[in-house]
Amino acid sequence: MDRKTAYVEKLSAEMVAWDIQIERLKEKAESATPERKFEYARTIAALQLKRDEAAQKLQGISTASDHEWEELKSGTEQIRSEISNLLIDVIMKT
């Protein structure tokens, strides 16, 4: 398996995990106080936006040439970092 294929598979698996985490946050928000619901809603919206950005990057990487995908990878790594930070932040608050 080449590096691009491995990266696409890894990112695809992470996106599935992010979807699960977003769903768990939605469930937690249902039983939260009004103030916490608002915080959850903001975090969930930010996570969904970043997840959608990652999906766009993934689609680009999947169709990119070997040279082009390396450039797209750096933008994807930034998105992955932002998602991780959002998840860490919400976990620390709960």
N, C-alpha and C positions, 0 to 999 in steps of 0.2 A: 504494500500500500504506500502510495507516495505521500509526501508531507501535506499537500493540499487536501487530499481526500481524508486523511487523518484529522486535519484541522476542521474540515466541514462536519465530519461525524462527531467530533468533540463538541463543537459549538451547537450542533443540533441537539445533542444530549443535554447540554446546559440549558438550552431554551425550554426543553420539556421540564427540567427541574425548576426553572424560573416560573413557568406556568403553574406548577404545583404550589410553589411558595406564594404566588399571588393569590391563588384560590384559598390557601390557608389564611392569609391576611384578611381576605374578604369575610371568611367565617368568623375570625376573631373580631372584626369590626362590628358584626351584627350584635354581639353581646357587650360591646364596649360602651363607656359613658359617651355622652354627646361630644365632649371635647376630644376624646380619644378617637371617636368615629371620624371626626374631621381630620385628625392627623393621619389615620389609616387611609382615608380617602385620598389625601394629597400624596402619600407615599405610593399607594396603589396606582394612581394616575401616572406618577413619574416612572414607576417600574414598567407599566404597560407601554409607555412612550419609548423608553429605552429598549424594551424587548422588541418592539416593532422596528426600531432602528437597526437592531441586531439582525432581525429577519431580512431586512433590505440588504444589509451588508452580506449576509450569508448567501442570498440569491446572487449578488454580484460576484462573490468569490466562486460560487459554483460554476458560473459561466465564464469566468475570467481566464486569461492565458496564465501560464506559469509565472510570467514576470509580473503581470498586473495584480495577481492575487496577493502577492507580498505587500503591495502598497495598500490594498484594501484591509489587510490584516491589522495594520497599525491603528486604523480607525475603529476596527472591531475590538481591539484590545482596550481602547479607551472606554468604549461602551461597557465592556465586561467589568472594568474597574469601577465605573459609575454604578452599575447594578449591584456589585458586591458591597460598595460603600452604603448604598441605600438599604440593602438587606441588613447589614451590620448595624446601621443606625436604628432601624425599627426593632431589631432583636434586643438591642441595648435598652430601649425604652420600655420593653414589655417585661 
